Amino acid sequence: MSKDNIQEFIGRHYDDVSKARLARMEKVYSGDLDSTFNFRCNGELKEDFNQLCKVNQTNPTNALKAYMLACLRSDKLL
């Protein structure tokens, strides 16, 4: 593969990744609650997170949804 072909391939790949990221940033996720997300964690971690949410006048569900959206919009784990 020539240098020009490699640069073209990388450019196309970068454009595809960039377009996908922009699509996630602009996507509006509906309010339809059609799926669940269950995971296990340490009880103390859970309780401390619940308290943090309470202090910030929210709940764990809304806080985790906001985190997920922030990750998708920034295209990285925060």
C-alpha positions as CSV (number, residue, x, y, z in Angstrom):
1,M,0.0,0.0,0.0
2,S,1.5,3.3,-1.0
3,K,1.9,6.3,1.4
4,D,-1.0,8.2,-0.4
5,N,-3.3,5.1,0.0
6,I,-2.5,4.9,3.6
7,Q,-3.1,8.6,4.2
8,E,-6.4,8.3,2.3
9,F,-7.4,5.2,4.3
10,I,-6.6,7.0,7.6
11,G,-8.5,10.1,6.5
12,R,-11.6,8.1,5.6
13,H,-11.4,6.2,8.9
14,Y,-11.0,9.5,10.9
15,D,-14.0,11.0,9.0
16,D,-16.2,7.9,9.8
17,V,-15.2,8.1,13.5
18,S,-15.8,11.8,13.6
19,K,-19.2,11.4,12.0
20,A,-20.2,8.7,14.4
21,R,-19.1,10.9,17.4
22,L,-21.1,13.9,16.1
23,A,-24.1,11.7,15.6
24,R,-23.9,10.5,19.2
25,M,-23.5,14.1,20.4
26,E,-26.6,15.3,18.5
27,K,-28.8,12.2,19.2
28,V,-31.8,12.8,21.3
29,Y,-32.5,9.7,23.4
30,S,-36.3,9.3,23.9
31,G,-37.9,9.1,27.3
32,D,-39.0,5.5,26.6
33,L,-37.8,3.4,29.4
34,D,-37.6,0.1,27.5
35,S,-34.5,-1.5,29.1
36,T,-32.9,-2.2,32.5
37,F,-29.3,-2.0,33.6
38,N,-28.4,-4.2,36.6
39,F,-24.9,-4.6,38.1
40,R,-23.4,-5.6,41.4
41,C,-21.3,-3.3,43.6
42,N,-20.0,-2.9,47.1
43,G,-22.7,-2.0,49.6
44,E,-20.7,0.8,51.1
45,L,-20.1,2.3,47.6
46,K,-23.8,2.1,46.9
47,E,-24.8,3.8,50.1
48,D,-22.2,6.5,49.7
49,F,-23.5,7.2,46.2
50,N,-27.1,7.3,47.4
51,Q,-26.1,9.9,50.0
52,L,-24.2,11.9,47.4
53,C,-27.3,11.9,45.1
54,K,-29.5,12.9,48.0
55,V,-27.3,15.9,48.9
56,N,-27.5,16.9,45.2
57,Q,-31.3,16.5,45.1
58,T,-31.3,13.7,42.6
59,N,-31.4,9.9,42.6
60,P,-28.9,7.2,41.5
61,T,-30.9,6.4,38.4
62,N,-30.9,10.0,37.1
63,A,-27.3,10.5,38.1
64,L,-26.1,7.4,36.2
65,K,-28.2,8.3,33.1
66,A,-26.6,11.8,33.1
67,Y,-23.2,10.2,33.4
68,M,-23.9,7.8,30.4
69,L,-25.1,10.7,28.3
70,A,-22.0,12.8,29.2
71,C,-19.7,9.9,28.2
72,L,-21.5,9.5,24.9
73,R,-21.4,13.2,24.1
74,S,-17.7,13.6,25.0
75,D,-16.8,10.2,23.3
76,K,-14.9,9.1,26.3
77,L,-15.3,7.7,29.8
78,L,-15.2,10.5,32.4
